[in-house]
Amino acid sequence: MPRLKRMLMLRKYVFIFFGVLLVFIWLNYRNKSNEQNIVFEQFPAVAKDILPDTSPPNLIAREQQIREMIRANRMRKVQQTDEPKVSKIRFADEFGISFDDDDDSLEMVAKPTRYLVNSMKCKMPFADPFSRAVMEVLKPSKLKSCSNATDAFRVQYDDQAKHYNLIVDRDILLKLNPLVSSVDCSYRKIDTLDTERPEHNSNINAPVYFRGQCALPQDVESIMVECHDSFNRSRILQRDAIIVIQVNDTSKNTENRPVERQPSVIVLGLGSMSRMNFQRTMPKTARFVNQMGWFELEGYNKMADTTIPNLLTMLSGHTMGQLENRCTPESDGCSWIWSDYKRAGYVTALAEDNVGEAAFLKNMPGFEDVAVDYDLRPLLLGIGSALSMYEKSGYSYCVGRRLSISYVYEFCAQFAASFARKGDRPVFGFFWSNTITQSSNFAASGLDGIFANYLNRLEQAKLFDNSIVVLVSDHGARDGVLMDLSDSFLEERLPLLHIYLPPWFRSTYPQYAHALAMNHNRLCSNFDLYNTLRHLIQLNATTPAMLPVLASCPSSQSLLHLLPTERSCQDACVKEHWCTCNGFERQSLDGEMYLLGKRVVYHINRWMLMQRYNEFCQRLGLQDMDMAEQKMSYEQNGRVGMYGSIVVYRLRFRTYPYVGKFQATVRYNRELESIEDLHVPDISRLNSYKNSSECIKDDVAKKFCFCYPKSKLSGAMKEWQAQKISTVPAF
């Protein structure tokens, strides 16, 4: 009997246990269903007053949801007690895997254990160039071939006669068209016009006919070569362009030649190349710059958004606004680094591969004073006008039979070889290319073999024996698939920087080589690189105090001097939006974050209105928030804290119309509930805007511009188009 009683009691408890379990499962399922019901749908939304008259109702509904979130957040603030509350953060990584803030895996994401720079003032996270997320989207590309025909023309330098010979391979010509039995060949000299802006003008001279080969005159620097059927001039077998560097001391500046041994300085630039993307897309080149004598600066942080402002600081020591002020007629003129080298007795050269939109020679203040001894631009303009061009992504990809980038490489190789033969004067050359690397995130994979062969060719020409070589980029990717990954913030802001010191320089100046090696993992910027280029013509400046202070960034230094271990972005003159020194913690996308997003969009619209671009571009509205992060401050004891009335947020959001993706760094005053010191031009655009902003030319405004449709404008569009700054209400 007692045994039966125990069995009944046990069965009773089992029933109770399973009953409670079923109730728990049901309640859990109901809660999840309720959570799903309150998740905002990802459809476009903006305020009703800026929508087209024909907008669907769901756009307005989405805007009403956002406003309700903001109102609820404000009510919650009023009802809050003094006791701080910690909300659970839930977010998803690039794989779609969700994490809670109390999940152990979150610690691995939010607190990386490896840093490129690790100090109290700067903790720059390490980003794996070969992470699983990147490798899933990596698509290596191949370069388009500009011509399949073998080269029939070449130039060869005659050391005894001291001139170049132009040589035609007749056998190759006849193979191009077996029906042709007789061939006539000629070359046409390309030179600059004697005008106010010769760098924008070129002239193609009358043809000079020759047979087999001919000696090129000393004044020839670029030629068009052509061979055609002797009986039919329109039947052209091959037409090509060739660049040569002629060393003629009577036509170039010979003053101030250095007496002591000075290193030549060659700067090689690859546009839109982060240090991570360089490793993953250009492994052959990466192996080359991993040899003895090369130094990588892993803490190199860009200080502006696009190519031009980053290069201006690197080559002039000023920001764009500062340079424009210095280049007025009332001032002493612009201060380009190649001008300093020219005054120091160097032979100078400049080349870039984009025929149409060259970085330095646009019609704006400061670019008129680009004067060097050897300039590729007028020659490339002449070649481009005479030969067919193929454009890709807005860049001159092919010029005639060759990649436009190959003209830069050939120009550099000729320049280095010509003065290496002469050996009595050091050279400074800046050779920039972006037509391939800037066209897409992984286009550099097709360039890798060509660029590595080019470096090997320069090595064989003894360039590295006496030259300091700088391999650098302006910034990383700014749009494309890489911007959708978790490391996109670092990908954009950490450009490539490697510096080569030749053996004789390392043995003569061991303290400079040691400092460069020690600076490998220290924060540096474009201002420091400019100071380094200045330092190379003032090698007697053995301490930072001996190098003249740079007024635009007094705390900047040469990379050949030891940088401080404790260095902040402010010390390196890097603005907060571009700074990679601080960690950020994910925030819940509540009403407060949506309100911040709306305020940032308001500031963008107000800036466009002040510049009067509302006459061409539509008003933006907040569609949705993608991410909000709060900056973490590192206290003196190394602990992480977030305190004070000023909070720094990093926001990612989307706008309507046409879905613009943006990232902004915002200083928010909690007490005043206002945004402080928001510099709208620094806001990053994360997706391409080439096809939506063709109605304006300003590079900054293009990021925020969505041109009006060509069809009839709605009433809201007309109202915004006619708006004046005095009529904008406060937010």
C-alpha positions in Angstrom: 0.0 0.0 0.0 2.7 2.6 0.8 4.4 1.6 -2.4 1.2 2.3 -4.4 0.8 5.6 -2.7 4.4 6.7 -3.6 3.7 5.8 -7.2 0.6 7.9 -7.3 2.4 10.8 -5.8 5.2 10.5 -8.3 2.8 10.4 -11.2 1.1 13.5 -9.8 4.4 15.4 -9.7 5.3 14.3 -13.2 1.9 15.6 -14.5 2.5 18.9 -12.7 6.0 19.2 -14.1 5.0 18.7 -17.8 2.0 21.0 -17.3 4.3 23.8 -16.1 6.7 23.1 -19.0 3.9 23.3 -21.6 2.7 26.6 -20.1 6.3 28.0 -20.2 6.7 26.9 -23.8 3.4 28.6 -24.8 4.3 31.8 -23.0 7.7 31.9 -24.7 6.2 31.4 -28.1 3.6 34.1 -27.5 6.4 36.6 -26.5 8.4 35.9 -29.6 5.4 36.4 -31.7 4.7 39.7 -30.1 8.4 40.8 -30.6 8.1 39.9 -34.3 5.0 42.0 -34.6 6.7 45.2 -33.4 9.8 44.9 -35.6 9.8 47.7 -38.1 9.5 46.7 -41.7 12.4 47.7 -44.0 10.5 49.8 -46.5 11.3 53.4 -47.5 9.9 56.1 -45.3 10.2 59.9 -45.1 8.0 62.6 -43.8 4.8 63.3 -45.6 5.7 66.8 -46.5 8.7 65.8 -48.6 7.2 62.8 -50.3 6.0 63.0 -53.9 2.3 63.5 -54.3 1.9 60.0 -55.5 3.7 58.3 -52.5 2.2 55.0 -51.3 0.6 55.1 -47.8 3.2 52.7 -46.3 5.9 55.4 -46.6 3.9 57.8 -44.5 3.1 55.0 -42.1 6.8 54.2 -41.6 7.5 57.9 -40.8 4.7 57.8 -38.3 6.2 54.8 -36.6 9.5 56.5 -36.3 7.9 59.6 -34.7 6.0 57.4 -32.3 9.3 55.8 -31.2 10.7 59.3 -30.6 7.7 60.4 -28.6 7.8 57.1 -26.5 11.5 57.6 -25.8 10.9 61.2 -24.6 8.0 60.0 -22.3 10.3 57.2 -20.9 13.0 59.8 -20.1 10.5 61.9 -18.1 9.3 58.8 -16.1 12.8 57.5 -15.5 14.1 57.4 -11.9 17.6 58.5 -11.0 18.7 54.8 -11.0 20.5 54.1 -14.3 19.0 51.3 -16.4 20.9 49.1 -18.7 19.1 47.9 -21.8 19.8 44.6 -23.5 21.4 45.2 -26.9 20.6 42.8 -29.7 22.2 43.0 -33.1 23.3 40.9 -36.0 26.7 40.5 -37.6 27.4 40.3 -41.3 26.4 36.6 -41.3 22.9 37.4 -39.9 23.8 35.7 -36.5 22.2 37.4 -33.6 24.0 38.2 -30.3 22.7 39.4 -27.0 24.8 41.8 -24.8 25.2 39.1 -22.2 26.3 36.5 -24.8 29.9 35.4 -24.4 30.4 35.7 -28.2 29.7 39.5 -28.0 32.9 39.9 -25.9 34.9 38.6 -28.9 33.2 41.1 -31.3 33.2 44.2 -29.1 36.6 43.8 -27.5 39.3 42.6 -29.9 42.4 41.3 -28.4 44.7 42.4 -31.2 45.5 46.0 -32.1 47.4 47.8 -34.8 48.1 50.6 -32.3 47.8 49.8 -28.6 48.3 52.7 -26.2 46.2 54.6 -23.6 45.3 57.3 -26.2 44.8 55.1 -29.2 43.5 51.5 -29.5 43.3 50.9 -33.2 41.7 47.5 -33.8 43.2 44.9 -36.1 41.1 43.8 -39.0 41.7 40.4 -40.6 42.2 41.0 -44.4 41.2 37.3 -45.0 38.2 37.0 -42.7 35.5 34.6 -43.6 33.1 37.5 -44.3 35.5 39.1 -46.8 36.4 35.9 -48.5 32.7 35.1 -49.2 32.4 38.3 -51.2 35.9 38.5 -52.7 35.7 38.2 -56.5 39.1 38.6 -58.2 38.9 40.5 -61.5 40.9 40.4 -64.7 42.1 43.5 -66.6 40.5 44.3 -69.9 43.0 43.9 -72.8 43.3 47.2 -74.7 45.0 45.4 -77.7 45.8 41.8 -78.7 48.4 42.8 -81.3 52.2 42.5 -80.6 54.1 45.8 -80.3 55.7 46.8 -83.5 57.5 49.8 -82.2 60.2 50.3 -79.5 62.7 52.8 -78.4 66.3 52.0 -77.3 68.8 54.3 -75.7 72.2 54.6 -77.4 74.8 55.1 -74.7 77.5 56.2 -77.1 75.5 58.6 -79.2 73.5 59.8 -76.2 70.1 59.6 -77.9 67.1 57.4 -78.3 66.5 55.3 -81.4 63.0 54.6 -82.6 62.9 51.0 -84.1 60.2 49.4 -86.2 59.9 45.6 -86.4 58.9 45.0 -90.0 58.2 41.3 -89.6 55.5 42.0 -86.9 54.0 44.7 -89.2 53.6 42.3 -92.2 52.1 39.7 -89.9 49.4 42.1 -88.9 48.2 42.3 -92.5 49.7 39.8 -95.0 48.0 41.5 -97.9 50.2 44.6 -97.4 53.6 44.4 -99.3 54.9 48.0 -98.8 54.8 50.0 -95.6 55.4 53.7 -94.8 56.1 54.7 -91.2 56.2 58.1 -89.5 56.3 59.7 -86.1 54.7 62.9 -84.9 56.1 64.9 -82.0 53.7 65.8 -79.1 54.6 69.0 -77.2 53.0 71.6 -75.0 51.6 74.9 -76.3 53.1 78.1 -75.0 50.0 79.3 -73.3 49.0 80.5 -69.8 48.1 77.0 -68.8 50.5 74.7 -70.8 49.7 71.7 -68.6 46.2 71.7 -70.1 47.2 72.0 -73.8 49.3 69.9 -76.2 50.1 70.0 -79.8 50.7 67.2 -82.3 53.2 68.2 -85.0 53.5 67.2 -88.6 54.6 63.6 -89.4 58.3 62.8 -89.9 58.8 59.8 -92.2 61.6 57.3 -91.7 62.6 53.7 -92.7 63.5 50.9 -90.3 64.8 53.1 -87.5 65.7 56.7 -86.7 67.3 58.8 -84.0 64.9 61.0 -82.0 65.9 64.6 -81.6 66.8 65.8 -78.1 63.6 67.9 -77.8 61.3 64.9 -78.3 59.5 63.7 -75.1 56.4 62.0 -76.5 55.6 60.8 -80.0 52.8 59.2 -82.0 54.1 56.4 -84.3 52.2 55.0 -87.2 52.8 52.6 -90.1 50.3 52.3 -93.0 50.0 50.7 -96.4 52.2 52.7 -98.9 49.4 52.5 -101.5 46.5 53.2 -99.1 47.2 55.6 -96.2 43.9 54.8 -94.6 44.9 51.2 -94.1 46.8 51.6 -90.8 48.7 48.6 -89.6 49.5 49.9 -86.2 49.4 53.2 -84.4 50.9 53.7 -80.9 52.2 56.3 -78.5 55.7 56.3 -76.9 57.0 58.4 -74.1 60.7 59.1 -73.6 62.6 61.2 -71.0 65.4 63.3 -72.5 68.0 64.5 -70.1 69.0 67.9 -71.4 70.7 70.2 -68.8 70.5 73.2 -71.0 66.7 73.2 -70.9 66.2 72.2 -67.2 67.0 74.0 -64.0 70.6 73.4 -62.9 70.8 75.7 -59.9 71.3 74.6 -56.3 72.7 71.1 -57.1 73.3 69.3 -53.8 77.0 68.7 -53.0 76.6 65.9 -50.4 74.9 62.6 -51.3 71.2 63.0 -51.2 68.7 60.2 -51.8 66.3 60.3 -54.7 62.6 60.2 -53.6 60.0 58.3 -55.6 56.3 58.3 -54.4 54.2 55.6 -56.0 50.4 56.0 -55.4 47.6 53.5 -55.7 44.1 55.1 -55.2 41.5 53.7 -52.9 43.8 51.0 -51.4 43.5 50.1 -47.8 46.3 48.1 -46.1 43.9 45.2 -45.7 42.7 45.2 -49.4 46.3 45.5 -50.5 47.2 42.2 -48.8 44.2 40.4 -50.1 44.1 41.7 -53.7 47.9 42.3 -54.5 49.8 39.4 -52.8 52.7 39.5 -55.3 53.3 43.2 -54.7 52.8 42.6 -50.9 55.6 40.0 -51.0 57.9 42.5 -52.8 57.4 45.2 -50.2 58.0 42.7 -47.4 61.7 42.4 -48.4 64.6 43.9 -46.4 64.6 47.7 -46.3 60.8 48.1 -46.5 58.9 49.5 -43.5 55.1 49.3 -43.1 53.3 52.0 -41.1 50.3 50.1 -39.8 48.9 53.1 -37.8 48.6 55.3 -40.9 45.1 57.0 -40.6 43.6 59.1 -43.3 42.5 62.6 -42.4 39.8 63.4 -45.0 37.1 61.8 -47.1 38.2 61.8 -50.8 41.4 61.7 -52.9 42.1 65.4 -53.3 42.1 66.6 -49.7 44.2 63.6 -48.5 46.8 64.1 -51.3 46.9 67.9 -50.7 47.9 67.4 -47.1 50.5 64.8 -48.0 52.1 67.0 -50.7 51.6 70.5 -49.3 51.1 70.2 -45.5 47.8 72.0 -45.7 44.1 71.2 -45.8 42.2 72.3 -48.9 40.9 75.4 -47.3 44.3 76.4 -46.1 45.9 75.8 -49.5 43.3 77.9 -51.3 44.0 80.8 -48.9 47.7 80.5 -49.5 47.3 80.4 -53.3 45.6 83.8 -53.7 47.3 86.5 -55.7 48.0 88.4 -52.5 49.9 85.5 -50.9 53.4 84.2 -51.7 51.9 81.3 -53.7 51.3 77.6 -53.1 53.7 75.4 -51.2 54.0 72.1 -53.1 56.6 69.6 -51.9 58.1 69.2 -55.3 58.9 73.0 -55.3 61.0 72.4 -52.2 62.8 69.6 -53.8 63.4 71.7 -56.9 64.9 74.5 -54.8 67.1 71.8 -53.2 68.6 70.9 -56.6 66.4 67.9 -57.4 64.9 67.1 -60.8 61.2 66.8 -60.4 58.5 64.8 -62.2 54.7 64.4 -61.9 52.4 61.8 -63.5 48.8 60.6 -63.1 46.9 58.2 -65.2 43.4 59.8 -65.5 43.3 62.0 -68.7 40.0 63.6 -67.9 39.8 64.4 -64.2 43.4 64.7 -63.0 43.7 65.2 -59.2 45.9 68.3 -59.2 45.0 70.2 -62.4 41.4 71.0 -61.9 40.3 74.6 -62.4 40.3 75.6 -58.7 42.7 77.8 -56.6 46.0 76.1 -55.8 46.3 73.9 -58.8 47.7 76.4 -61.2 51.1 76.3 -59.5 51.9 72.7 -60.2 55.2 73.2 -62.0 57.7 70.4 -62.4 60.6 69.5 -64.8 58.8 66.5 -66.3 55.0 66.4 -66.5 53.1 63.6 -68.1 49.8 65.3 -68.3 50.2 67.4 -71.5 51.7 64.4 -73.3 48.9 62.1 -72.1 46.3 64.7 -73.3 47.9 64.8 -76.7 47.9 61.0 -76.9 44.3 60.9 -75.7 43.2 63.3 -78.3 44.8 61.4 -81.2 44.0 57.8 -80.1 40.8 56.2 -79.1 39.9 56.0 -75.4 37.9 53.5 -73.4 36.4 54.7 -70.2 35.4 52.5 -67.2 33.6 53.8 -64.1 34.3 57.4 -65.3 38.1 56.8 -65.7 40.2 56.7 -68.8 40.9 52.9 -68.7 42.5 52.4 -72.1 44.3 55.1 -74.1 45.0 53.8 -77.6 46.6 50.3 -77.4 47.6 50.5 -73.7 46.2 50.8 -70.2 46.4 54.4 -69.2 48.1 53.3 -66.0 51.0 51.8 -68.1 51.9 55.3 -69.4 52.5 56.3 -65.8 54.7 53.3 -65.1 56.6 53.8 -68.4 57.1 57.5 -67.6 58.4 56.6 -64.1 60.8 53.9 -65.4 62.2 56.2 -68.1 62.6 59.0 -65.6 64.4 56.8 -63.1 66.6 55.1 -65.7 67.6 58.4 -67.5 68.9 60.1 -64.3 70.4 56.9 -62.9 72.6 56.8 -66.1 73.6 60.4 -65.5 74.0 60.0 -61.8 74.9 63.6 -60.9 71.5 64.8 -59.6 68.9 63.3 -57.3 65.3 63.1 -58.4 61.9 63.5 -56.9 58.9 62.0 -58.6 55.2 61.6 -57.8 53.4 58.9 -59.8 49.8 58.4 -59.1 47.3 55.9 -60.5 43.7 55.3 -59.7 41.9 54.3 -62.9 42.0 50.6 -62.0 42.1 50.4 -58.2 39.3 53.0 -57.7 36.9 51.3 -60.2 35.8 48.5 -57.8 36.8 46.9 -54.5 38.7 44.0 -56.0 39.9 45.4 -59.3 43.5 45.6 -58.0 43.7 41.8 -58.2 44.1 42.1 -62.0 46.8 44.8 -61.6 48.9 42.8 -59.1 51.1 40.9 -61.6 51.7 44.1 -63.7 52.6 46.2 -60.7 54.9 43.6 -59.2 56.7 43.3 -62.6 57.0 47.0 -62.7 58.7 47.1 -59.3 61.1 44.4 -60.4 61.9 46.4 -63.5 62.7 49.4 -61.4 64.9 47.2 -59.2 66.8 46.0 -62.3 67.2 49.6 -63.4 69.0 50.2 -60.0 66.3 52.6 -58.8 66.3 51.2 -55.3 70.1 51.6 -55.0 69.9 55.3 -54.3 66.2 56.0 -53.9 63.8 56.2 -51.0 60.5 54.8 -52.3 57.1 55.5 -50.8 54.2 53.3 -51.7 51.0 55.0 -50.5 47.3 55.4 -50.9 44.8 58.1 -50.2 42.1 56.1 -48.5 40.5 52.7 -48.6 37.2 51.6 -50.2 34.4 54.1 -49.8 31.6 52.1 -51.4 30.9 48.6 -52.7 30.5 45.3 -50.9 33.3 46.0 -48.4 31.2 48.8 -46.9 28.5 46.2 -45.8 31.0 44.3 -43.6 31.8 44.8 -39.9 35.3 46.1 -40.6 34.2 48.7 -43.1 35.0 51.6 -40.7 38.7 50.5 -40.7 38.7 49.5 -44.3 37.9 53.1 -45.4 40.2 54.9 -43.0 43.4 52.9 -43.0 45.2 53.4 -46.3 48.3 51.6 -47.5 51.7 53.1 -46.5 55.1 51.3 -47.0 58.5 53.1 -47.1 61.8 51.8 -48.5 65.2 52.9 -47.3 68.2 51.8 -49.4 71.2 50.1 -47.7 73.5 53.1 -47.8 70.9 55.3 -46.2 70.2 52.8 -43.4 74.0 52.5 -42.6 74.5 56.3 -42.9 71.5 57.3 -40.8 70.8 54.3 -38.5 68.8 56.5 -36.1 66.3 57.3 -38.9 65.9 53.6 -39.9 65.4 52.7 -36.2 62.7 55.4 -35.7 60.9 54.3 -38.8 60.9 50.7 -37.6 59.7 51.7 -34.1 56.9 53.8 -35.7 55.5 50.6 -37.3 52.6 50.4 -34.8 52.2 54.1 -33.8 49.4 56.4 -35.0 50.4 58.7 -37.9 48.7 60.8 -40.5 49.1 62.6 -43.8 50.7 65.5 -42.0 53.4 63.2 -40.7 54.1 61.9 -44.2 54.5 65.4 -45.5 56.9 66.2 -42.7 58.9 63.0 -43.7 59.2 64.3 -47.3 60.4 67.6 -46.0 62.8 65.9 -43.7 64.5 64.0 -46.6 65.9 67.3 -47.9 66.9 68.4 -44.4 68.7 65.3 -43.2 70.7 67.3 -40.7 67.5 67.7 -38.6 68.4 64.9 -36.2 65.7 65.8 -33.7 62.0 66.9 -34.1 62.9 70.3 -32.7 65.3 70.9 -35.6 62.7 70.5 -38.3 60.6 73.7 -38.7 57.2 73.4 -37.1 54.3 72.8 -39.5 51.8 75.6 -38.7 48.8 73.6 -40.0 49.5 70.8 -37.5 52.2 71.8 -34.9 52.2 68.4 -33.2 53.0 66.5 -36.4 56.4 64.9 -36.9 58.6 63.2 -39.4 58.3 59.5 -39.5 62.1 59.4 -39.4 61.8 60.7 -35.9 60.4 58.6 -33.1 56.7 59.3 -32.7 55.3 59.5 -29.1 53.9 56.2 -27.8 50.9 58.0 -26.3 49.5 59.9 -29.3 45.8 60.7 -30.0 44.0 61.5 -33.2 44.0 65.1 -32.0 47.8 65.0 -31.8 48.0 63.7 -35.4 45.4 66.3 -36.6 42.9 63.6 -37.5 39.2 64.6 -37.1 37.0 62.5 -34.9 35.0 61.1 -37.8 38.1 59.7 -39.4 39.8 58.5 -36.2 40.1 54.8 -35.7 41.6 55.0 -32.2 38.5 54.4 -30.1 36.3 51.4 -29.6 32.5 51.7 -30.0 29.7 49.8 -28.3 26.5 48.9 -30.1 23.4 50.7 -29.0 19.7 49.7 -29.1 18.0 51.4 -32.0 15.4 53.1 -29.9 13.6 56.4 -30.3 16.6 58.5 -29.2 18.8 57.0 -32.0 16.1 57.6 -34.6 15.8 61.2 -33.4 19.6 61.6 -33.8 19.3 60.2 -37.3 16.6 62.6 -38.2 18.7 65.5 -36.9 21.7 64.5 -38.9 19.5 64.4 -42.1 18.2 67.8 -41.1 21.7 69.2 -41.0 22.5 67.6 -44.4 19.4 69.3 -45.9 20.3 72.6 -44.2 23.9 72.5 -45.6 22.6 71.7 -49.1 20.2 74.6 -48.7 23.0 77.0 -47.6 25.0 76.1 -50.7 21.8 76.5 -52.8 22.0 72.9 -54.1 18.3 72.5 -53.4 17.8 74.1 -56.8 19.2 70.9 -58.3 18.9 68.2 -55.6 16.0 66.7 -53.8 15.4 66.9 -50.1 16.5 63.9 -48.0 14.4 62.1 -45.5 15.4 59.4 -43.0 14.3 56.0 -44.2 15.8 53.8 -41.5 18.6 53.4 -39.0 21.0 50.5 -39.6 23.4 50.9 -36.7 24.2 53.1 -33.7 27.3 52.9 -31.6 28.6 54.9 -28.7 32.3 55.8 -28.3 34.2 54.2 -25.4 36.6 56.4 -23.5 39.8 54.8 -22.0 40.6 56.0 -18.5 44.1 56.4 -17.1 43.9 52.9 -15.5 43.0 51.3 -18.8 39.4 50.6 -17.9 36.7 51.4 -20.3 34.1 54.0 -19.4 31.5 56.2 -21.0 30.8 59.3 -19.1 30.2 63.1 -19.3 27.4 65.2 -20.9 29.0 64.9 -24.3 28.5 61.6 -25.9 30.0 60.6 -29.3 27.8 58.3 -31.5 28.6 56.7 -34.8 25.4 56.3 -36.8 24.7 54.4 -40.0 21.4 55.3 -41.7 19.6 55.2 -45.0 17.8 58.1 -46.7 15.0 58.5 -49.2 14.9 59.0 -52.2 16.8 56.2 -54.0 18.3 54.9 -50.8 21.4 56.7 -49.9 23.6 55.0 -47.3 25.5 57.3 -44.9 27.8 57.2 -41.8 28.2 60.1 -39.5 30.1 60.7 -36.2 28.0 62.8 -33.9 28.9 64.7 -30.7 25.6 64.8 -28.7 25.1 67.0 -25.7 22.8 65.1 -23.3 22.0 68.1 -21.1 21.1 70.4 -24.0 19.8 67.5 -26.2 21.6 68.9 -29.2 24.2 68.0 -31.7 27.5 69.9 -31.4 30.0 70.8 -34.2 28.7 68.6 -36.9 30.8 69.1 -40.0 28.4 68.0 -42.8 31.2 67.6 -45.5 32.8 64.9 -43.3 29.7 62.6 -43.4 30.6 59.5 -45.3 28.5 58.2 -48.2 28.7 54.4 -48.2 27.2 53.5 -51.6 27.9 54.8 -55.1 26.3 58.2 -56.1 27.8 58.5 -59.5 24.5 58.1 -61.4 22.3 60.1 -59.0 24.3 63.3 -58.8 25.2 64.2 -62.4 23.3 67.5 -62.2 26.1 69.2 -60.0 29.9 69.2 -60.0 30.9 69.9 -56.4 32.6 66.7 -55.0 31.2 67.2 -51.5 27.7 68.0 -52.5 27.5 65.1 -54.8 27.5 62.8 -51.8 24.1 64.2 -50.7 22.6 64.9 -54.1 19.7 63.1 -55.8 18.9 65.1 -58.9 15.3 65.9 -59.6 13.6 63.6 -62.0 13.3 64.8 -65.6 9.5 64.3 -65.5 7.1 66.8 -63.9 8.1 67.7 -60.3 5.6 67.2 -57.5 4.4 70.0 -55.3 6.7 69.1 -52.5 9.7 69.1 -54.8 8.8 72.5 -56.2 8.4 73.9 -52.6 11.9 72.5 -51.6 13.5 73.8 -54.8 12.2 77.3 -54.1 13.2 77.2 -50.4 15.6 79.8 -49.0 17.8 79.4 -45.9 15.8 82.1 -44.0 12.7 80.0 -44.1 14.2 76.8 -42.5 12.8 76.2 -39.0 15.0 75.1 -36.1 15.1 71.4 -35.3 
